[in-house]
Amino acid sequence: MDPLGAHDYYALLGVPRDATLDTIRTAFLANAKRAHPDRVDKSRSPLEWEFANQVMAALTRAYGI
């Protein structure tokens, strides 16, 4: 299940459908940097940490496809 409700992986990464591999990679890295669970203190914000994990999983899936 996609936590962001996005079934369009291009939209999830924030790139156009005709994006080059370099553009997709750059977008993935920028999104991963912002959404990575390591940026959240699990002991202080467990729900935010869990959501960050879900977002990171969705981004990774989108990048892999």
N, C-alpha and C positions, 0 to 999 in steps of 0.2 A: 504494500500500500504506500502511496506517495503522500507524505505528510503535507505537502504544499498543494496537493490537488492538481498538480500539473501533469498532464499526459503528453505534453509537447516538450520534449527534452531541449529543443532549441530555445524555447521560451524560458525554461527553467534556468538555462545557462545565460540567457539574455543576449543571444546572438541570432542573426538572421538565418534563414534556412540555407542560404547559399554561402555560409561562412566557410572560410578555409580552415584547415586543421590547426594552423597556427593561431587563428582567431579563437577557435574553440578552446584550445589549450590555455591561452591567455585568460579567457573568460573563466574557465574552470579554476585556474590558480587564484585569480582575484576573488572569486566567490568562496573558495575553500579557505582562503586566508581570513575572510570575514566571518564565516560560519563554523569554523573548526571548534569542536568541543573543548579542546585544550584552552581556549580563551575564556571558558566559563568555569567558575569554581563549583564543583559538584556538591560540596558540602554546604555551600551557601544558597545555591539555586539549582536544586536537583531537577526541577521541571524544565528550566531553561537548558540545562545540560542535556537532558533527554531529547528535547526538541532539536538542539544543535546536532546531536548524533543522527537523528532522522534526516535533517537537512543535508548533512554531510553524506549520508548513505545515498540520498536521492541525487545529489550532485555527482557522486562517484559513478552511480549507475548511468546517469545521462552522459557523462564523459566517456564511459566505457563503450557505450553503444555508438 
